[in-house]
Amino acid sequence: MVRDRSPALAIVDIRMPPSHDTEGLDAAKTIRSQWPDIAILVLSAHVDVDHAMELLAGGIRLGTY
């Protein structure tokens, strides 16, 4: 979807289909590497801190709440 629409912001859940494991983080990493200007908002009720911090460490613009 990001490839087709070139959004300013991508919103992903850490656990997305098909397995609800870390597909959202994997998608966010791909977005970050291929389209570094697209902002990424990662949401989840389940937090995998190591993977999330790895993604966030590579960003230029970050915000935490």
N, C-alpha and C positions, 0 to 999 in steps of 0.2 A: 504494500500500500504506500509506503514512503517513497519507493522508487517511482510509482505512477503519479503521485500527487504532490511531491515536494513540499511538505508542510513546514511551517515554522516551528511546530511543536509536535512531538510524538509522545503519547501517553501509553505506557505499557504496565501490565501487572507482572510481578516477578514470576508468578506461576500461571502460565497460559497453556491452552491446549497444544498438542494433544495429550501430553502426559502430566501436565500441571506440576512440572519439576522446576526447571530454571529457564524455560523457553523465553520468557519475557526479558530476563537479563541477557540471554544470548542475542535476542533481537536488538536490545539496547546497545550492546557491544558492536554489533554489525552496523547499526545506524551511526554510532559515534565514529567508527573507523571509515565508513564510506561517505558520510555526510556530516562532517564535524560542525557545521554551522546550524544544524537542526538541534533545537533544545529537546531534552528528554526528561519527562516526568515519570518516575517509577513509583508505582503504588503497590501495596500488598499488605495483607493482614499477617502474612508469614514472611519473616525477614531472614534472609541468608546473609549475614553481615559481611562475611569475607568476600563473597561475590559482588555484593552491592558496593562495598568500599573499593574494590578493584575497578569497577566501572566509574565511580565518582572520582577516583584519583586521576583518571585520564582526561578529565574535562577542564576546559578553560574557564567556563562560567558555571559556578555552582551555587546552590542555595540549599540550606537545610533548615527545617522547622521542627 
